[in-house]
Amino acid sequence: MSVFTEHKSALEKAGYTVEVDAVRNAGGNPIAGEGAYGVVWYKDEFVEKVCTQEVEVVRARNDKGHYIKDDPSTPENEAWTTKVKKAVTPKKKPAKKKA
């Protein structure tokens, strides 16, 4: 699975076409891709921002906050979902008062 297919839904909502090793704009021009040795390149800031966000896998919850169980009749596992990690910002120290 490539970087682009992991974020396929977000990129397609923005109007991009996602392939296994590239992302193309509406005109068909490549704006991001993965080279032969796994090097990823970006020409568009939005695509870079979407693809470099850190995500974590967490248990899915319903409206009440209870865990959702997996439905064995479907191929997808509904019990787990992905969530974007929040960026931790350092707290600012209060300014020192002059004596």
C-alpha positions in Angstrom: 0.0 0.0 0.0 1.4 3.4 -1.0 1.2 6.8 0.7 -1.3 7.9 -1.8 -3.8 5.0 -1.6 -3.9 5.5 2.2 -5.2 9.0 1.8 -7.3 8.3 -1.4 -10.6 9.5 -0.1 -9.3 12.9 1.0 -7.4 13.5 -2.2 -10.4 12.5 -4.4 -12.7 14.8 -2.5 -10.3 17.6 -3.5 -10.5 16.7 -7.2 -7.3 14.7 -7.6 -7.0 11.3 -9.3 -5.1 8.8 -7.2 -3.1 5.9 -8.7 -0.9 3.4 -6.9 2.3 5.4 -7.4 1.1 8.9 -8.4 -1.5 11.6 -7.9 -2.8 13.6 -10.9 -4.7 16.8 -11.1 -7.8 17.3 -13.3 -5.7 17.9 -16.4 -3.9 14.5 -15.9 -0.6 16.0 -15.0 1.3 14.3 -12.1 1.6 16.5 -9.0 3.0 13.8 -6.7 4.6 10.5 -7.1 6.8 7.7 -5.8 10.1 6.9 -7.5 11.6 3.5 -8.2 13.5 3.5 -4.9 10.6 4.7 -2.7 11.4 8.4 -2.8 8.2 10.4 -2.7 8.0 13.8 -4.4 5.3 16.5 -4.3 4.6 19.5 -6.5 1.4 20.6 -4.6 1.4 21.8 -1.0 -2.1 20.4 -0.3 -1.2 16.9 -1.4 2.0 17.0 0.7 0.1 18.2 3.7 -2.5 15.4 3.4 0.0 12.7 2.8 2.4 13.6 5.5 -0.1 13.8 8.3 0.5 11.3 11.0 -2.4 8.9 11.7 -3.0 6.3 14.3 -5.3 3.3 14.4 -7.9 3.5 17.2 -11.0 1.6 18.2 -14.2 2.9 16.5 -16.9 4.3 18.8 -20.6 5.1 18.3 -22.4 8.3 19.4 -22.6 7.1 23.0 -18.9 6.4 23.2 -19.3 2.6 23.2 -17.0 0.4 21.1 -18.3 -0.8 17.7 -17.8 -4.5 17.0 -16.7 -6.0 13.7 -19.3 -7.3 11.3 -18.0 -10.7 10.1 -20.1 -10.6 7.0 -18.1 -7.7 5.5 -14.5 -7.8 4.4 -13.7 -4.5 6.1 -13.0 -4.4 9.8 -15.4 -1.8 11.3 -14.0 -2.2 14.8 -10.9 -0.1 14.0 -10.6 3.3 12.3 -7.8 5.9 11.7 -7.5 9.2 13.4 -5.2 12.1 12.7 -2.7 12.8 15.5 -2.9 16.2 16.9 0.3 18.3 16.8 1.7 18.9 20.2 2.5 22.6 20.7 4.9 23.5 23.5 3.6 25.7 26.2 5.0 29.2 26.4 6.8 30.2 29.5 5.4 33.4 31.2 7.5 36.5 30.7 9.8 37.4 33.6 8.8 40.4 35.5 11.3 43.2 35.9 12.2 44.1 39.4 
